[in-house]
Amino acid sequence: MTFQQSLDRYPLAEVETRIAAKRPADVEAALAAAQLGLDDFMALLSPAAAAYLEPLAQRAHRLTVQRFGKTILMYAPLYLSNECTNGCRYCGFNARNTVPRRTLALDEIAAEAQVLHERGFRHLLLVTGEAPHAADTAYLAGWDKRVYAVDLTTGKLRWCFQAERGVTCPLVLVNRASQSQSTRFVETSMGYRSK
């Protein structure tokens, strides 16, 4: 199912009506919820949430620190493909944009990753449009064998071309369809630290 097909399951007029109907009590319930659902998300997007920006920011900060610690990581984007079947207006990969389309070969991905590594980047953000004909699961699974290897002495994941020891290996995220914050992010490889 494409991102557009997922969006089409929610009629825009109905979603707008449901968001507009949210009240302060709905926002307060969403802020207090341990696990957020679709109705909670709608409450936090509603006009009623405008008065709750500070508590919302505080909750977001707590969750960020809980999940990531007090760390700032720099990710270098590695554009694997700009081919896409969706027509998201906010996205440069929009299928209706008349730009040349390209999908990197696995050797090109490895070469680009090596350049980024040589420039000091240890974390990559893989970016691709949502185009199963160009960047399917096998393609996405194949790139990491060219960029990463398992260090047989430690059993930890390392950059294939990494000569030095004791460096942090990357946490890699695949950003499908766009670089928008609303896009789903899928972890494809966990970060490991070599000792």
N, C-alpha and C positions, 0 to 999 in steps of 0.2 A: 504494500500500500504506500503510495507517495504521500508526501507531506500535505499536498493540496487535497488529496482524497481524505486524509484525516481531518483537515479543516472543514471540508464540505459536510462532514457528519454533524456539524453544529451550525444550524441556520443563523446567519448573522443577526437578523431582526430579533429572533428569540434570545440570542445571547445578550444583545444590547438591552432588551427589556429586562432580562434577569439581573444584569449588572445594575441598571438604573433602579431596580426595586430594592436593592440592598439597603439596610438601615444600620445605624451605629451599633446596635446590638449584634448584628451579623459580623461586623468588622471586629468587635471585641471578642466574639466567639472564635473567629479565625485566628486572631493574635494569641489566644489562649490554647488553641488546639495543638496537641503534640504532633499530629500528622495532618497535613492540609489536603483537602479534597477540592474538587472542581468548584463547588459552591463557595468554599473559603477563598479560593483564588479570585473568583468573581467579586466577592466582598472587598478584597484588598485592592481591586482595580476600580471599584465604584466611587462615585462622587462622595459617598459617606465616609470613605477612608481618608479624605483630605485632612480631616482634623486629627488623624492618627499617624501622621508621617513620622514623628519622633519615636513613638513606640515601635512602629514598623522598622525604622532604621536600626533601633536597638536590637530587635529580634534578629534582623539580618546580620548584624555584626556578631551577635552571640553564635549564630549558626556557622558563620564563616570561620570564626576562631575555633569552634568545636571541630569542624571538619578539616581545616587546613592549618590550624595553629597561627602563630603570629609570624607568618612567613610570606614573603613576596617572591613569586617565581616569575621569571621572564620566559615567555614562550615565543619561539620564532615560528611564524606560519610557514608551512611547506605546502604549496598549492599542488595537489596531485592531479586535479581535473577541474575544468570550468564547465564541463558538460552537465546539463540539467534538463529534466523533463517538466519542471514546475515553472509557474509564471508568477512567483512572489514579487510584488512590486518593489519591495525594499532591497532586493538582492541583485547584485551585479551579475550573478550567474543565471538570471531569469532567462528562460528558454526563448522568450520573444526578443531579447537583446540580439542585435545583429553584430556579434563580435566573433572573431575566429575562435573555434573551440579546440581544445587540446587536452589530452590525457597523457601524463608522463609514463614512459616505460619504466620497468623496475630498475634498470641500470641508471636511468636519469634520476630517479628518486634517491638511489644510493649516492650518486654524485652530489646532488643538492644537499643531502643530509651531511655528507662529509664536509662540504664547504661551511655549512652552519656550525658544525662541530669545531672546525678549525678556527672559526671566528668567536668561539667561546660559548656558544649556546649548548645547553645540556637538556633542554626541554623543547619538544616540538608540538605544534598544533597542526595536525593534518587537516587540510581543507579540501573538500570536494563537493561538487554538486550532487544532487540526487538523480543519478542516471545509471540504473542497473546494467544497461548495455555497455557502459564505459568503465564504471568503477563498482563492480559487483563484490560480493563477499570474498570470493577467491582472490580478486585483485587486492582488496584491502588486507587480506590475510597474508598475501605474498610479499608485500613491501618490507615487513619486519624481518624476514629472513635475510634480506639484503642489507639491512641497517644494523640489526642486533644479532648477537650471538650469546650463547651461554658460556660463561667462564667455567671451564671444567674443574679448575682448582677450587673455586668457591661455590659453584652452582648458581651464581647470580647472573642476571642479564647485563650485558655490556654492549657498547657500540662495537660493531665488527672491526672498524678501523681504529679503535682506541688502543693506543700503545701504553699509555700511562696507567697506573693503578691508583686506587683510592679516590676516584672521582664519582660524582653522583650520576647515575644513569637516569634517563628521562622518564617522565610520566607523559604518556602520549594520549591525546584525545582526538577523536575524529569528529569534525564539525561538518555535518552533512547539510547541504542546501544553502547555507550562508554563514556569515559570521555574526549574525544577529544573536542577541542574548536569548531570544525566544526559541532558538533552534535547539533541538535535542543534542546533547553531548553524550557520546558513548565511550567509555574507557575501553581501550583495546590492549593496554599493557600497563602494569602497575610499575611505579617507581621503585627501584632497588638501590641500595647503597652498598658499594663494595667496601670491604674492610681493608 
